[in-house]
Amino acid sequence: MGTYICTICQYVYDPALGDPDGGIAPGTSFNDLPDEWVCPVCGAGKEVFEPE
C-alpha cells in the first residue's frame, strides 16, 4: 500500500494512518476509500490524487 498525493494541495494520504477525522481506519488502502471520500485539506475528490 503506497501513499497518494493530492495534486491540488499536496496532502498525502498514507494508508498506514488512514483518515481518522474522516472515519477512515488505519490500514485502509487508497483504492478501498469510499467514492465520496474527499481530501481533508482542500475537499478535492479522489480523482485528483496520484501515487507518490
DAHU-V264029 format. One record per backbone hydrogen bond with DSSP energy under -1.0 kcal/mol. CO is the residue of the C=O (numbers start at 1). NH is the residue of the N-H. E is the energy in kcal/mol with one decimal. If there is no record, write none. Layout:
co:CO nh:NH e:E
co:CO nh:NH e:E
This chain:
co:3 nh:52 e:-2.7
co:4 nh:13 e:-3.4
co:5 nh:50 e:-2.2
co:6 nh:10 e:-1.8
co:11 nh:6 e:-2.9
co:13 nh:4 e:-1.9
co:14 nh:17 e:-1.7
co:14 nh:18 e:-2.3
co:15 nh:27 e:-3.5
co:19 nh:22 e:-1.4
co:19 nh:24 e:-2.5
co:20 nh:23 e:-1.2
co:24 nh:19 e:-1.6
co:25 nh:28 e:-1.3
co:30 nh:33 e:-1.5
co:34 nh:37 e:-1.9
co:39 nh:43 e:-1.7
co:44 nh:39 e:-3.1
co:45 nh:48 e:-1.6
co:46 nh:49 e:-1.8
co:48 nh:7 e:-1.8
co:50 nh:5 e:-3.0
